[in-house]
Amino acid sequence: MSDRTEPRTEPRTEPRPGLRPTRRTALTGVATIGLGVPLLAACGGGDEASTASPAAESSDPGTVVATTADIEVGGGSIFADQELVVTQPVAGEFKGFSSICTHQGCPVQSVSDGTINCTCHGSKFSVEDGSPKNGPATEALAEVPLTVTGDQITLA
């Protein structure tokens, strides 16, 4: 004879022995799920943030964003509506970068002393290439292609 039993055809309605949840484990599970989702969302970042260019997605190519006179040499200007920073590292050379910090997605607040500055956590980025000069950010700001025609700076 075999010790094998016939398989059940009805679904099991009672918990398996030893696996019945207690009130404490049920509440702990709910608390963990409830806290875990916001914590994971706050950890954001990843490859998409560093490769996507919000400025390029939010405005059409050919959109005039500034004039060359608006951007000081060695500095830059932030255009919040386009999520864009335009810099002029040296006379006549204009660069575009996303204004969204690669650390945790805060908008950068200022451009001074050769850096684009995020005041959320102190990250600073180069006006020349958007690379991080001071952490906690470790990724460069996404580059946004620009075109300069005459004195008009437009999205490429």
PAVEXMAR-322205 format. One record per residue (C-alpha): residue number from 0; x, y, z; residue in one letter. Coordinates in steps of 0.05 Angstrom, whole numbers, always signed. Each point is the difference from the previous one (the first is absolute). Example, Ala and Ser with C-alpha at 12.3 -4.5 7.8 and 13.67 -1.06 7.14 Angstrom:
# residues 2
+-----+--------+--------+--------+------+
!  nr !   east !  north !     up ! rest !
+-----+--------+--------+--------+------+
!   0 !   +246 !    -90 !   +156 !    a !
!   1 !    +27 !    +69 !    -13 !    s !
+-----+--------+--------+--------+------+
# end
This chain:
# residues 156
+-----+--------+--------+--------+------+
!  nr !   east !  north !     up ! rest !
+-----+--------+--------+--------+------+
!   0 !     +0 !     +0 !     +0 !    m !
!   1 !    +20 !    +70 !    -12 !    s !
!   2 !     +1 !    +58 !    +50 !    d !
!   3 !    -23 !    +46 !    -56 !    r !
!   4 !    -66 !    +35 !     +8 !    t !
!   5 !    -45 !    +23 !    -54 !    e !
!   6 !     +8 !    +74 !    -19 !    p !
!   7 !    -53 !    +47 !    +26 !    r !
!   8 !    -49 !    +27 !    -50 !    t !
!   9 !    -30 !    +52 !    +46 !    e !
!  10 !    +39 !    +63 !    +18 !    p !
!  11 !    +27 !     +3 !    +70 !    r !
!  12 !    -39 !    +48 !    +44 !    t !
!  13 !    +38 !     -5 !    +65 !    e !
!  14 !    +71 !    +25 !    +10 !    p !
!  15 !    +56 !    -50 !     -2 !    r !
!  16 !    +22 !    -22 !    +70 !    p !
!  17 !    +52 !    +47 !    +28 !    g !
!  18 !    -11 !    +53 !    -53 !    l !
!  19 !    -60 !    +35 !    +30 !    r !
!  20 !    +16 !    +75 !     +4 !    p !
!  21 !     -5 !    +33 !    +67 !    t !
!  22 !    -27 !    +70 !     +9 !    r !
!  23 !    +71 !    +25 !    +11 !    r !
!  24 !    +28 !    -30 !    -64 !    t !
!  25 !    -59 !    +25 !    -40 !    a !
!  26 !     +9 !    +71 !    +26 !    l !
!  27 !    +75 !     -3 !    -10 !    t !
!  28 !    -10 !    -21 !    -72 !    g !
!  29 !    -49 !    +57 !    -13 !    v !
!  30 !    +47 !    +50 !    +33 !    a !
!  31 !    +58 !    -25 !    -41 !    t !
!  32 !    -38 !     +6 !    -65 !    i !
!  33 !    -28 !    +68 !    +19 !    g !
!  34 !    +69 !    +28 !    +18 !    l !
!  35 !    +40 !    -37 !    -53 !    g !
!  36 !    -36 !    +29 !    -60 !    v !
!  37 !    +13 !    +73 !    +17 !    p !
!  38 !    +72 !    -16 !    +20 !    l !
!  39 !    +13 !    -35 !    -66 !    l !
!  40 !    -31 !    +59 !    -37 !    a !
!  41 !    +45 !    +48 !    +37 !    a !
!  42 !    +61 !    -40 !    -21 !    c !
!  43 !    -14 !    +18 !    -73 !    g !
!  44 !    +57 !    +10 !    -47 !    g !
!  45 !    +27 !    -53 !    -45 !    g !
!  46 !    +17 !     -3 !    -73 !    d !
!  47 !    -62 !    +36 !    -26 !    e !
!  48 !    +13 !    +63 !    +40 !    a !
!  49 !    +70 !     +7 !    -27 !    s !
!  50 !    -17 !    -13 !    -73 !    t !
!  51 !    -67 !    +35 !     -8 !    a !
!  52 !     +1 !    +73 !    -16 !    s !
!  53 !    -62 !    +34 !    +28 !    p !
!  54 !    +15 !    +64 !    -37 !    a !
!  55 !     +3 !    -35 !    -66 !    a !
!  56 !    -66 !    -35 !    +15 !    e !
!  57 !    -37 !    +62 !    +26 !    s !
!  58 !    +15 !    +48 !    -57 !    s !
!  59 !     +0 !     -6 !    -75 !    d !
!  60 !    +65 !     +6 !    -40 !    p !
!  61 !     +7 !    +70 !    -27 !    g !
!  62 !    -29 !    +31 !    +64 !    t !
!  63 !    +38 !    +64 !    +16 !    v !
!  64 !    +22 !     -4 !    +73 !    v !
!  65 !    +47 !    +60 !     +6 !    a !
!  66 !    +43 !    +50 !    -35 !    t !
!  67 !    +76 !     -3 !     +3 !    t !
!  68 !     +0 !    +65 !    +41 !    a !
!  69 !    -42 !    -35 !    +54 !    d !
!  70 !    +56 !    -49 !    +18 !    i !
!  71 !    +62 !    +27 !    +34 !    e !
!  72 !    +69 !    -28 !    -17 !    v !
!  73 !    +22 !    -51 !    +52 !    g !
!  74 !    -72 !     -5 !    +26 !    g !
!  75 !    -69 !    -17 !    -23 !    g !
!  76 !    -75 !     +7 !     +9 !    s !
!  77 !    -54 !    -48 !    +22 !    i !
!  78 !    -65 !     -4 !    -40 !    f !
!  79 !    -47 !    -36 !    +48 !    a !
!  80 !    -58 !     -7 !    -50 !    d !
!  81 !    +45 !    -39 !    -47 !    q !
!  82 !    +38 !    -36 !    +56 !    e !
!  83 !    +62 !    +28 !    -34 !    l !
!  84 !    +66 !    +32 !    +20 !    v !
!  85 !    +38 !    +38 !    -54 !    v !
!  86 !    +73 !    +15 !    +14 !    t !
!  87 !    +56 !    +38 !    -35 !    q !
!  88 !    +65 !    -31 !    +26 !    p !
!  89 !    +42 !    +44 !    -47 !    v !
!  90 !    -20 !    +58 !    -44 !    a !
!  91 !    -43 !    -23 !    -58 !    g !
!  92 !     -8 !    -73 !    +23 !    e !
!  93 !    -70 !    -18 !    +26 !    f !
!  94 !    -19 !    -65 !    +34 !    k !
!  95 !    -67 !    -28 !    +21 !    g !
!  96 !    -14 !    -46 !    +58 !    f !
!  97 !    -61 !    -27 !    +37 !    s !
!  98 !    -15 !    +41 !    +61 !    s !
!  99 !    -20 !    -62 !    +39 !    i !
! 100 !    +54 !    -25 !    +48 !    c !
! 101 !    +22 !    -71 !    -11 !    t !
! 102 !     +4 !    -14 !    +74 !    h !
! 103 !    -74 !     +0 !    +19 !    q !
! 104 !    -35 !    +41 !    -53 !    g !
! 105 !     -2 !    +68 !    +32 !    c !
! 106 !     +3 !    +60 !    -47 !    p !
! 107 !    +66 !    +36 !     +2 !    v !
! 108 !     -4 !    +70 !    +30 !    q !
! 109 !    +58 !    +42 !    -24 !    s !
! 110 !    +61 !     +7 !    -45 !    v !
! 111 !    +61 !    +33 !    +32 !    s !
! 112 !    +75 !     -5 !     +4 !    d !
! 113 !     +3 !    -49 !    -59 !    g !
! 114 !    -51 !    -50 !    +29 !    t !
! 115 !    -73 !    -16 !     -7 !    i !
! 116 !    -25 !     -7 !    +72 !    n !
! 117 !    -54 !    -44 !    +31 !    c !
! 118 !    -17 !    +24 !    +70 !    t !
! 119 !    -40 !    -62 !    +19 !    c !
! 120 !    +62 !    -39 !    +21 !    h !
! 121 !    +59 !    +42 !    -23 !    g !
! 122 !    +17 !    -31 !    -68 !    s !
! 123 !    +38 !    +45 !    -49 !    k !
! 124 !    +10 !    -12 !    -74 !    f !
! 125 !    +50 !    +29 !    -50 !    s !
! 126 !    -25 !    +54 !    -47 !    v !
! 127 !    +46 !    -30 !    -53 !    e !
! 128 !    -26 !    -71 !     -4 !    d !
! 129 !    -52 !    -10 !    +55 !    g !
! 130 !    +45 !    -49 !    +38 !    s !
! 131 !     -6 !     -2 !    +76 !    p !
! 132 !    +51 !    +43 !    +36 !    k !
! 133 !    -28 !    -11 !    +70 !    n !
! 134 !    -45 !    -57 !    +24 !    g !
! 135 !    -42 !    -34 !    +19 !    p !
! 136 !    -17 !     -3 !    -75 !    a !
! 137 !    +45 !    -48 !    -38 !    t !
! 138 !    -32 !     +6 !    -69 !    e !
! 139 !     +6 !    +59 !    -47 !    a !
! 140 !    -60 !    +43 !    -18 !    l !
! 141 !    -32 !    -24 !    -65 !    a !
! 142 !    +24 !    +41 !    -60 !    e !
! 143 !    -53 !    +37 !    -40 !    v !
! 144 !    +20 !    +17 !    -71 !    p !
! 145 !     -4 !    +73 !    -18 !    l !
! 146 !     +8 !    +40 !    -64 !    t !
! 147 !    +25 !    +72 !     -2 !    v !
! 148 !    -22 !    +41 !    -60 !    t !
! 149 !    +20 !    +73 !     +3 !    g !
! 150 !    -17 !    +20 !    +71 !    d !
! 151 !    -55 !    -53 !     +9 !    q !
! 152 !    +10 !    -63 !    +41 !    i !
! 153 !    -50 !    -54 !    -18 !    t !
! 154 !    -11 !    -73 !    +17 !    l !
! 155 !    +30 !    -44 !    -55 !    a !
+-----+--------+--------+--------+------+
# end
